[in-house]
Protein backbone atom coordinates (compact mmCIF):
# COMPACT_ATOMS: atom_id res chain seq x y z
CA UNK A 1 0.00 0.00 0.00
CA UNK A 2 1.29 3.43 -0.84
CA UNK A 3 0.47 4.90 2.56
CA UNK A 4 2.92 2.60 4.37
CA UNK A 5 5.90 5.00 3.94
CA UNK A 6 3.82 7.87 5.30
CA UNK A 7 3.00 5.91 8.44
CA UNK A 8 6.62 4.96 8.93
CA UNK A 9 7.47 8.66 8.64
CA UNK A 10 5.07 9.37 11.51
CA UNK A 11 6.92 6.86 13.64
CA UNK A 12 10.27 8.37 12.73
CA UNK A 13 9.01 11.86 13.60
CA UNK A 14 8.04 10.58 17.02
CA UNK A 15 11.32 8.69 17.41
CA UNK A 16 13.55 11.70 16.82
CA UNK A 17 12.75 13.62 20.01
CA UNK A 18 13.08 10.48 22.10
CA UNK A 19 16.35 9.51 20.46
CA UNK A 20 17.78 12.92 21.32
CA UNK A 21 18.13 11.77 24.93
CA UNK A 22 21.80 11.03 24.40
CA UNK A 23 22.40 14.72 23.67
CA UNK A 24 20.01 16.09 26.26
CA UNK A 25 22.56 16.77 28.93
CA UNK A 26 25.17 18.53 26.80
CA UNK A 27 24.91 21.31 24.27
CA UNK A 28 25.79 20.70 20.63
CA UNK A 29 28.82 22.61 19.38
CA UNK A 30 29.17 20.97 15.97
CA UNK A 31 30.19 23.39 13.24
CA UNK A 32 27.84 23.34 10.26
CA UNK A 33 28.41 24.90 6.85
CA UNK A 34 26.74 28.32 6.77
CA UNK A 35 24.31 27.54 3.94
CA UNK A 36 23.22 24.29 5.59
CA UNK A 37 22.83 25.99 8.96
CA UNK A 38 20.70 28.78 7.51
CA UNK A 39 18.63 26.27 5.51
CA UNK A 40 17.85 24.42 8.74
CA UNK A 41 17.09 27.67 10.54
CA UNK A 42 14.71 28.81 7.81
CA UNK A 43 12.91 25.46 7.72
CA UNK A 44 12.35 25.74 11.47
CA UNK A 45 11.23 29.37 11.06
CA UNK A 46 8.69 28.37 8.40
CA UNK A 47 7.30 25.64 10.66
CA UNK A 48 7.06 28.15 13.48
CA UNK A 49 5.26 30.69 11.33
CA UNK A 50 2.70 28.10 10.24
CA UNK A 51 2.08 27.00 13.81
CA UNK A 52 1.88 30.56 15.12
CA UNK A 53 -0.58 31.58 12.42
CA UNK A 54 -2.81 28.60 13.12
CA UNK A 55 -2.58 29.27 16.84
CA UNK A 56 -3.81 32.84 16.40
CA UNK A 57 -6.65 32.03 14.03
CA UNK A 58 -9.29 31.42 16.71
CA UNK A 59 -8.46 34.72 18.42
CA UNK A 60 -8.66 36.59 15.12
CA UNK A 61 -12.20 35.29 14.65
CA UNK A 62 -13.34 36.07 18.21
CA UNK A 63 -16.22 38.43 18.96
CA UNK A 64 -14.34 41.15 20.84
CA UNK A 65 -17.54 42.72 22.18
CA UNK A 66 -17.48 39.98 24.82
CA UNK A 67 -14.40 41.06 26.77
CA UNK A 68 -14.21 37.99 28.98
CA UNK A 69 -14.42 35.61 26.01
CA UNK A 70 -11.93 37.69 24.02
CA UNK A 71 -9.43 37.58 26.89
CA UNK A 72 -9.80 33.80 27.09
CA UNK A 73 -9.32 33.47 23.32
CA UNK A 74 -6.20 35.62 23.45
CA UNK A 75 -4.80 33.65 26.38
CA UNK A 76 -5.35 30.44 24.41
CA UNK A 77 -3.61 32.02 21.43
CA UNK A 78 -0.63 32.95 23.58
CA UNK A 79 -0.34 29.35 24.77
CA UNK A 80 -0.27 28.20 21.14
CA UNK A 81 2.38 30.82 20.43
CA UNK A 82 4.45 29.47 23.30
CA UNK A 83 4.17 25.95 21.96
CA UNK A 84 5.33 27.18 18.57
CA UNK A 85 8.23 28.96 20.28
CA UNK A 86 9.29 25.82 22.11
CA UNK A 87 9.20 23.75 18.95
CA UNK A 88 11.26 26.38 17.13
CA UNK A 89 13.81 26.43 19.91
CA UNK A 90 14.01 22.66 20.04
CA UNK A 91 14.75 22.64 16.31
CA UNK A 92 17.29 25.43 16.74
CA UNK A 93 19.13 23.50 19.44
CA UNK A 94 19.74 20.70 16.95
CA UNK A 95 21.37 22.95 14.34
CA UNK A 96 24.77 23.24 15.94
CA UNK A 97 26.52 26.50 15.11
CA UNK A 98 27.34 28.14 11.77
CA UNK A 99 30.90 27.48 10.65
CA UNK A 100 31.88 31.13 10.52
CA UNK A 101 33.89 33.50 12.64
CA UNK A 102 32.06 34.00 15.94
CA UNK A 103 29.49 31.33 15.12
CA UNK A 104 29.18 30.67 18.84
CA UNK A 105 28.21 34.31 19.40
CA UNK A 106 25.46 33.96 16.79
CA UNK A 107 24.01 30.98 18.64
CA UNK A 108 24.18 32.83 21.96
CA UNK A 109 22.47 35.86 20.41
CA UNK A 110 19.59 33.68 19.23
CA UNK A 111 19.20 32.11 22.65
CA UNK A 112 19.28 35.50 24.35
CA UNK A 113 16.60 36.66 21.91
CA UNK A 114 14.46 33.61 22.64
CA UNK A 115 14.53 34.46 26.33
CA UNK A 116 13.83 38.15 25.74
CA UNK A 117 10.90 37.35 23.44
CA UNK A 118 9.38 35.03 26.03
CA UNK A 119 9.60 37.69 28.72
CA UNK A 120 8.14 40.31 26.38
CA UNK A 121 5.25 38.08 25.35
CA UNK A 122 4.53 37.16 28.97
CA UNK A 123 4.39 40.85 29.92
CA UNK A 124 2.01 41.61 27.04
CA UNK A 125 -0.21 38.64 27.88
CA UNK A 126 -0.35 39.70 31.54
CA UNK A 127 -1.40 43.23 30.55
CA UNK A 128 -4.21 41.90 28.36
CA UNK A 129 -5.32 39.51 31.09
CA UNK A 130 -5.66 42.50 33.46
CA UNK A 131 -8.26 44.20 31.23
CA UNK A 132 -11.42 44.48 33.29
CA UNK A 133 -14.24 42.29 32.00
CA UNK A 134 -16.51 45.34 32.02
CA UNK A 135 -14.13 47.42 29.88
CA UNK A 136 -13.98 47.62 26.09
CA UNK A 137 -11.62 44.82 25.05
CA UNK A 138 -10.39 46.39 21.83
CA UNK A 139 -9.54 49.65 23.54
CA UNK A 140 -7.63 47.87 26.28
CA UNK A 141 -5.96 45.51 23.84
CA UNK A 142 -4.68 48.22 21.53
CA UNK A 143 -3.51 50.30 24.48
CA UNK A 144 -1.45 47.30 25.55
CA UNK A 145 -0.26 46.72 22.01
CA UNK A 146 0.94 50.33 21.81
CA UNK A 147 3.23 49.69 24.76
CA UNK A 148 4.39 46.33 23.40
CA UNK A 149 7.96 46.60 22.15
CA UNK A 150 9.42 43.20 21.28
CA UNK A 151 13.22 43.07 21.28
CA UNK A 152 14.92 44.10 18.03
CA UNK A 153 16.93 41.07 16.99
CA UNK A 154 18.30 42.61 13.81
CA UNK A 155 19.98 45.36 15.82
CA UNK A 156 21.47 42.81 18.19
CA UNK A 157 23.06 40.85 15.36
CA UNK A 158 24.17 43.98 13.53
CA UNK A 159 25.95 45.14 16.68
CA UNK A 160 27.89 41.88 16.66
CA UNK A 161 28.53 42.19 12.93
CA UNK A 162 30.30 45.52 13.48
CA UNK A 163 33.26 43.54 14.74
CA UNK A 164 32.74 40.25 12.92
CA UNK A 165 32.54 39.45 9.21
CA UNK A 166 31.23 36.00 10.15
CA UNK A 167 28.14 37.41 11.85
CA UNK A 168 27.51 39.65 8.84
CA UNK A 169 27.70 36.58 6.63
CA UNK A 170 24.94 35.00 8.73
CA UNK A 171 22.75 38.08 8.41
CA UNK A 172 23.29 38.19 4.65
CA UNK A 173 22.49 34.49 4.27
CA UNK A 174 19.22 34.87 6.20
CA UNK A 175 18.24 37.88 4.12
CA UNK A 176 18.75 35.85 0.95
CA UNK A 177 15.48 34.14 1.95
CA UNK A 178 12.98 37.03 2.36
CA UNK A 179 10.28 34.87 3.96
CA UNK A 180 12.77 33.60 6.49
CA UNK A 181 14.11 37.10 7.20
CA UNK A 182 10.59 38.32 8.02
CA UNK A 183 10.22 35.64 10.68
CA UNK A 184 13.70 35.97 12.13
CA UNK A 185 14.07 39.74 12.10
CA UNK A 186 10.51 41.09 12.24
CA UNK A 187 8.58 38.61 14.38
CA UNK A 188 11.51 37.10 16.25
CA UNK A 189 10.85 33.59 17.48
CA UNK A 190 7.30 34.05 18.57
CA UNK A 191 6.28 37.47 19.71
CA UNK A 192 2.63 38.15 18.99
CA UNK A 193 2.27 38.76 15.26
CA UNK A 194 -0.43 40.82 13.60
CA UNK A 195 0.07 39.05 10.29
CA UNK A 196 -3.15 37.66 8.91
CA UNK A 197 -3.50 34.49 6.91
CA UNK A 198 -4.99 35.37 3.54
CA UNK A 199 -4.86 31.81 2.35
CA UNK A 200 -8.04 29.85 2.03
CA UNK A 201 -8.48 27.07 4.52
CA UNK A 202 -6.98 23.72 3.65
CA UNK A 203 -9.92 21.92 5.19
CA UNK A 204 -11.76 21.56 1.92
CA UNK A 205 -12.68 17.99 2.66
CA UNK A 206 -15.93 17.57 4.55
CA UNK A 207 -16.08 15.86 7.92
CA UNK A 208 -15.61 12.10 7.57
CA UNK A 209 -18.88 10.27 6.96
CA UNK A 210 -18.15 6.85 5.50
CA UNK A 211 -16.56 4.03 7.43
CA UNK A 212 -13.37 4.34 5.41
CA UNK A 213 -13.16 8.11 5.83
CA UNK A 214 -13.66 7.78 9.57
CA UNK A 215 -11.02 5.07 9.80
CA UNK A 216 -8.39 7.00 7.85
CA UNK A 217 -9.16 10.25 9.68
CA UNK A 218 -9.02 8.39 12.98
CA UNK A 219 -5.66 6.76 12.21
CA UNK A 220 -4.10 10.05 11.14
CA UNK A 221 -5.52 11.94 14.10
CA UNK A 222 -4.40 9.32 16.59
CA UNK A 223 -0.83 9.13 15.31
CA UNK A 224 -0.63 12.88 14.68
CA UNK A 225 -1.77 13.71 18.20
CA UNK A 226 0.69 11.18 19.56
CA UNK A 227 3.58 12.80 17.71
CA UNK A 228 2.53 16.22 19.01
CA UNK A 229 2.13 15.00 22.59
CA UNK A 230 5.44 13.16 22.70
CA UNK A 231 7.17 16.13 21.09
CA UNK A 232 5.71 18.53 23.65
CA UNK A 233 6.78 16.23 26.47
CA UNK A 234 10.29 16.16 25.05
CA UNK A 235 10.47 19.97 24.89
CA UNK A 236 9.46 20.17 28.55
CA UNK A 237 11.94 17.42 29.39
CA UNK A 238 14.83 19.27 27.72
CA UNK A 239 13.93 22.50 29.50
CA UNK A 240 13.85 20.77 32.88
CA UNK A 241 17.23 19.19 32.24
CA UNK A 242 18.75 22.57 31.44
CA UNK A 243 17.77 23.84 34.90
CA UNK A 244 18.37 20.63 36.83
CA UNK A 245 21.27 20.11 39.24
CA UNK A 246 23.81 17.76 37.71
CA UNK A 247 23.36 14.90 40.15
CA UNK A 248 22.27 11.39 39.26
CA UNK A 249 19.05 11.31 41.27
CA UNK A 250 17.73 14.57 39.77
CA UNK A 251 18.51 13.50 36.21
CA UNK A 252 16.92 10.10 36.71
CA UNK A 253 13.78 11.62 38.21
CA UNK A 254 13.30 13.97 35.26
CA UNK A 255 13.95 11.20 32.74
CA UNK A 256 11.53 8.76 34.38
CA UNK A 257 8.79 11.39 34.57
CA UNK A 258 9.28 12.22 30.89
CA UNK A 259 9.12 8.59 29.83
CA UNK A 260 6.02 8.01 31.94
CA UNK A 261 4.34 10.94 30.21
CA UNK A 262 5.27 9.50 26.82
CA UNK A 263 4.12 6.09 28.02
CA UNK A 264 0.70 7.51 28.90
CA UNK A 265 0.52 9.28 25.54
CA UNK A 266 1.28 5.98 23.82
CA UNK A 267 -1.41 4.19 25.79
CA UNK A 268 -3.84 6.86 24.58
CA UNK A 269 -2.69 6.20 21.02
CA UNK A 270 -3.28 2.48 21.45
CA UNK A 271 -6.75 3.09 22.88
CA UNK A 272 -7.68 5.51 20.09
CA UNK A 273 -6.60 3.10 17.36
CA UNK A 274 -8.35 0.20 19.06
CA UNK A 275 -11.67 2.04 19.12
CA UNK A 276 -11.76 2.53 15.35
CA UNK A 277 -13.99 0.39 13.16
CA UNK A 278 -11.99 -1.49 10.54
CA UNK A 279 -12.16 -0.06 7.00
CA UNK A 280 -14.74 -1.48 4.62
CA UNK A 281 -12.34 -2.84 2.00
CA UNK A 282 -10.93 -6.21 1.12
CA UNK A 283 -8.76 -7.39 4.03
CA UNK A 284 -9.96 -4.38 6.03
CA UNK A 285 -9.78 -6.26 9.33
CA UNK A 286 -6.21 -7.37 8.58
CA UNK A 287 -5.19 -3.85 7.61
CA UNK A 288 -6.65 -2.49 10.83
CA UNK A 289 -4.81 -5.17 12.82
CA UNK A 290 -1.51 -3.94 11.42
CA UNK A 291 -2.17 -0.60 13.11
CA UNK A 292 -3.46 -2.03 16.38
CA UNK A 293 -0.44 -4.32 16.55
CA UNK A 294 1.87 -1.37 15.89
CA UNK A 295 0.34 0.82 18.59
CA UNK A 296 0.45 -2.11 20.99
CA UNK A 297 4.12 -2.67 20.19
CA UNK A 298 4.83 0.98 20.89
CA UNK A 299 3.21 0.64 24.30
CA UNK A 300 5.57 -2.25 24.99
CA UNK A 301 8.52 -0.12 23.90
CA UNK A 302 7.68 2.60 26.42
CA UNK A 303 6.87 0.07 29.11
CA UNK A 304 10.39 -1.27 28.65
CA UNK A 305 11.95 2.21 28.59
CA UNK A 306 10.24 3.19 31.83
CA UNK A 307 11.31 -0.04 33.51
CA UNK A 308 14.91 0.43 32.40
CA UNK A 309 14.96 4.09 33.37
CA UNK A 310 13.83 3.15 36.87
CA UNK A 311 16.94 0.97 37.16
CA UNK A 312 19.42 3.69 36.20
CA UNK A 313 22.40 3.96 38.55
CA UNK A 314 22.32 7.24 40.48
CA UNK A 315 25.54 6.79 42.42
CA UNK A 316 27.07 9.70 40.50
CA UNK A 317 26.18 12.00 37.62
CA UNK A 318 28.66 10.54 35.14
CA UNK A 319 27.33 7.02 35.71
CA UNK A 320 23.78 8.25 35.33
CA UNK A 321 24.60 9.94 32.04
CA UNK A 322 26.30 6.78 30.80
CA UNK A 323 23.16 4.78 31.56
CA UNK A 324 21.03 7.43 29.83
CA UNK A 325 23.25 7.22 26.74
CA UNK A 326 22.98 3.43 26.73
CA UNK A 327 19.21 3.70 26.96
CA UNK A 328 19.11 6.18 24.09
CA UNK A 329 21.29 4.01 21.88
CA UNK A 330 18.74 1.20 22.09
CA UNK A 331 15.79 3.39 21.13
CA UNK A 332 16.45 3.44 17.39
CA UNK A 333 16.34 -0.35 17.21
CA UNK A 334 13.27 -0.53 19.43
CA UNK A 335 11.29 1.83 17.22
CA UNK A 336 12.50 0.13 14.07
CA UNK A 337 11.29 -3.19 15.41
CA UNK A 338 7.96 -1.70 16.48
CA UNK A 339 7.38 -0.23 13.03
CA UNK A 340 8.48 -3.32 11.11
CA UNK A 341 4.91 -4.59 11.16
CA UNK A 342 3.97 -1.89 8.67
CA UNK A 343 5.81 -3.92 6.04
CA UNK A 344 2.68 -6.08 5.94
CA UNK A 345 0.75 -3.19 4.41
CA UNK A 346 2.67 -3.70 1.17
CA UNK A 347 0.81 -6.98 0.65
CA UNK A 348 -2.64 -5.36 0.57
CA UNK A 349 -4.38 -3.61 -2.31
CA UNK A 350 -6.73 -0.88 -1.09
CA UNK A 351 -6.67 1.99 -3.52
CA UNK A 352 -9.56 3.81 -1.84
CA UNK A 353 -7.65 3.99 1.44
CA UNK A 354 -4.54 5.22 -0.34
CA UNK A 355 -6.54 8.04 -1.91
CA UNK A 356 -8.04 8.97 1.46
CA UNK A 357 -4.62 9.12 3.11
CA UNK A 358 -3.61 11.53 0.35
CA UNK A 359 -6.71 13.72 0.61
CA UNK A 360 -7.94 13.78 4.20
CA UNK A 361 -6.87 17.02 6.00
CA UNK A 362 -6.12 15.02 9.15
CA UNK A 363 -3.34 13.28 7.21
CA UNK A 364 -1.64 16.36 5.81
CA UNK A 365 0.72 16.36 8.76
CA UNK A 366 4.09 18.09 8.94
KAPELIN-V912212 format. One record per pair of residues at least 4 apart in sequence whose C-alpha atoms are under 8 Angstrom apart, sorted by the first residue. I is the first residue (numbers start at 1). GAP is how many residues later the second one is. Records with the same first field share a line. If there is no record, write none. Layout:
I->GAP + GAP
This chain:
1->344 + 345 + 346 + 347 + 348 + 349 + 350 + 353
2->4 + 344 + 352
3->4 + 351 + 354
4->4 + 338 + 339 + 341 + 342
5->4
6->4
7->4 + 335
8->4 + 331 + 334
9->4
10->4 + 213 + 214 + 217
11->4 + 216 + 324 + 328
12->4 + 323
13->4 + 214
14->4 + 212 + 213 + 216 + 217
15->4 + 316 + 317 + 320
16->4
17->4 + 213 + 214 + 217
18->216 + 310 + 313
19->309 + 310 + 312 + 313
20->4 + 308
21->4 + 303 + 304 + 307
22->302 + 303 + 306 + 307
23->4 + 5
24->214 + 217
25->216 + 217 + 296
27->66
28->65 + 66 + 68
29->67 + 68
30->66 + 67
31->65 + 66 + 67 + 68
32->4 + 5 + 63 + 64 + 65 + 66 + 67
33->4 + 65 + 66
34->4 + 64 + 65 + 66 + 136 + 139
35->4 + 138
36->4
37->4 + 58 + 59 + 60 + 61
38->4 + 60 + 132 + 135 + 136
39->4
40->4 + 55
41->4 + 51 + 54
42->4 + 132 + 135 + 138
43->4
44->4 + 44 + 47 + 48
45->4 + 43 + 135 + 138 + 139 + 144
46->4 + 134 + 137
47->4 + 41
48->4 + 36 + 37 + 39 + 40 + 141 + 142
49->4 + 134
50->4
51->4 + 29 + 30 + 33
52->4 + 28 + 29 + 32 + 138
53->4 + 142 + 143 + 144
54->4
55->22 + 23 + 25 + 26
56->4 + 18 + 21 + 22 + 24 + 25
57->4
58->4 + 15 + 19
59->11 + 14 + 15 + 17 + 18
62->7 + 8 + 11
63->6 + 7
64->5 + 6 + 73 + 74
65->5 + 71 + 72
66->4 + 71
67->4 + 65 + 66 + 67 + 68 + 69 + 70
68->4 + 65
69->4
70->4 + 67
71->4 + 57 + 58 + 66
72->4
73->4
74->4
75->4 + 50 + 54
76->4
77->4
78->4 + 43 + 47 + 114
79->4
80->4
81->4 + 109 + 110 + 111
82->4 + 36 + 108
83->4 + 149
84->4 + 106
85->4 + 104 + 105
86->4 + 149
87->4 + 145 + 148
88->4 + 101
89->4 + 25
90->4 + 145
91->4
92->4
97->6 + 7 + 9 + 10
98->5 + 6 + 8 + 72
99->4
100->66 + 67 + 69
101->63 + 64 + 65 + 66
102->4 + 62 + 64 + 65
103->4 + 63 + 64
104->4
105->4
106->4 + 51 + 61
107->4
108->4
109->4 + 47 + 48
110->4
111->4
112->4
113->4 + 38 + 40 + 75 + 76
114->4 + 74 + 75
115->4
116->4 + 35
117->4 + 33 + 34 + 71 + 72 + 73 + 74
118->4 + 72 + 73
119->4
120->4 + 28 + 29 + 30 + 31 + 71
121->4 + 29 + 70 + 71
122->4
123->4
124->4 + 20 + 21 + 24
125->4
126->4
127->4 + 17
128->12 + 13 + 16
131->4 + 6 + 9 + 10
133->4
135->5
136->4
137->4
138->4
139->4
140->4
141->4
142->4
143->4
144->4
150->41
151->37
152->4 + 33 + 34 + 36
153->4 + 31 + 32 + 33 + 35
154->4 + 31
155->4
156->4
157->4 + 10 + 11 + 14
158->4 + 9 + 10 + 13
159->4
160->4 + 7
161->4 + 5 + 6 + 7
162->6
164->4
165->4
166->4
167->4
168->4
169->4
170->4
171->4
172->4
173->4
174->4 + 6 + 7
175->5 + 6
176->5
177->4
178->4
179->4
180->4
181->4 + 5
182->4 + 5
183->4 + 5 + 6
184->4 + 5
187->4 + 5 + 6
202->159
203->158
204->157
205->154 + 155 + 156
208->5 + 6 + 9
209->4 + 5
210->4
211->4 + 66 + 67 + 68 + 69
212->4 + 66 + 67 + 68 + 141
213->4 + 143 + 147
214->4
215->4 + 61 + 62 + 63 + 64
216->4 + 137 + 140 + 141 + 144
217->4 + 143 + 145 + 146
218->4 + 54 + 55 + 58
219->4 + 54
220->4 + 142 + 143
221->4 + 141 + 142
222->4 + 47 + 50 + 51
223->4 + 46
224->4 + 139 + 141
225->4
226->4 + 39 + 40 + 43
227->4
228->4
229->4 + 33 + 36
230->4 + 31 + 32 + 35
231->4
232->4
233->4 + 25 + 28 + 29
234->4 + 24
235->4
236->4
237->4 + 17 + 18 + 21
238->4
239->4
240->4 + 14
241->10 + 13
244->6 + 7
245->5 + 6
246->4 + 5 + 71
247->4 + 67 + 69 + 70
248->4 + 65 + 66 + 67 + 68 + 69 + 70 + 71 + 72 + 73
249->4 + 65 + 66
250->4
251->4 + 66 + 69
252->4 + 57 + 58 + 60 + 62 + 68
253->4
254->4
255->4 + 54
256->4 + 50 + 53 + 54
257->4
258->4
259->4 + 43 + 46 + 47
260->4 + 42 + 46
261->4
262->4 + 40
263->4 + 36 + 39 + 40 + 43
264->4
265->4
266->4 + 29 + 32 + 33 + 36
267->4 + 32
268->4
269->4 + 26
270->4 + 22 + 25 + 26 + 29
271->4
272->4
273->18 + 19 + 22
274->18
278->6 + 7 + 9 + 10
279->5 + 6 + 8 + 9
280->4
281->69
282->67 + 68
283->4 + 65
284->4
285->4
286->4
287->4 + 58 + 61
288->4
289->4
290->4 + 51 + 52 + 54 + 55
291->4 + 51
292->4
293->4 + 48
294->4 + 44 + 45 + 47 + 48
295->4
296->4
297->4 + 41
298->4 + 37 + 40
299->4
300->4
301->4 + 33 + 34 + 37
302->4
303->4
304->4
305->4 + 22
306->4
307->4
308->4 + 19
309->15 + 18
312->8 + 11 + 12
313->6 + 7 + 10
314->5 + 6
315->4 + 5
316->4
317->4
318->4
319->4
320->4
321->4
322->4
323->4
324->4
325->4
326->4
327->4
328->4
330->4
331->4
332->4
333->4
334->4
335->4
336->4
337->4
342->4
343->4
344->4
350->4
351->4
352->4
353->4
354->4
355->4
356->4
357->6
358->5 + 6
359->4 + 5
360->4
